[in-house]
Amino acid sequence: MSKFPGNKNKFQKRLPERQKLVKNLLSSGYIKSDSVKRAMDRVPREEFLPIEQKPYAYIDRPLPIGEGQTISAPHMVAIICEILSLKGEMKVLEVGTGFGYNAAVVAEILGENGQLYSIERVESLFKIAKENLKRTGYENVKVVLGDGSLGIPEAAPFDRIYLTAAAPKIPKTLKKQLDVGGKILAPIGQIDQYQELILMEKLSKNEFKTSNLGGVAFVPLIGEHGW
């Protein structure tokens, strides 16, 4: 179990709302593991929202955070974490930090022994995410300003890579940065349409296994290998 001083005793004011949401996600089958349940019980979603959106923190829906971006619905965060089968010793790359909520949940699951890198192209969001993560005790997340479609080659290889924005295809740069045995999870498809959630496993240096996990809707990934 991870121990983050930033949210061990703080941010309890809306704990009953948070626990109710997590209970609903559990009964609906979105949350399956104790690690995801514990993480979503602990991370205060209201701390990762613009002030005007804070009242809606524990409604299960995506919310706007500015710059044409959104924070994913809690059920989608749970889906991502469950599919990735995150373990404490892993090195993970998140493409698209937003306000930092998804990163906080993943960091909570990984605990003190895991490593999480997150890359955000919008400077204003990058700065806000860093502050949000620091304030809530997740300053161990390494947030980088840059083109997410290029990844972070100097930190590779990664055990897991996930995208919080939709790309036309999984960027070859990210496939290269994935370790053998690792997995990439990404929404793939057109802008302003539903996309497909694609899970890609790296079997060897040049061999990949791909699974289509169904329809989703994400904002577009902007960058050299995005839109």
Secondary structure as UniProt FT lines:
FT   HELIX           5..7
FT   TURN            13..14
FT   HELIX           15..27
FT   TURN            28..29
FT   HELIX           34..42
FT   HELIX           45..48
FT   HELIX           51..56
FT   TURN            57..58
FT   STRAND          63..66
FT   TURN            67..68
FT   STRAND          69..71
FT   HELIX           74..84
FT   TURN            88..89
FT   STRAND          91..95
FT   TURN            98..99
FT   HELIX           101..110
FT   HELIX           111..113
FT   STRAND          115..120
FT   HELIX           123..135
FT   TURN            136..137
FT   TURN            139..140
FT   STRAND          142..145
FT   HELIX           148..150
FT   HELIX           153..155
FT   STRAND          158..163
FT   STRAND          166..167
FT   HELIX           172..177
FT   STRAND          178..188
FT   TURN            191..192
FT   STRAND          195..204
FT   TURN            205..206
FT   STRAND          207..216
FT   TURN            224..225
//
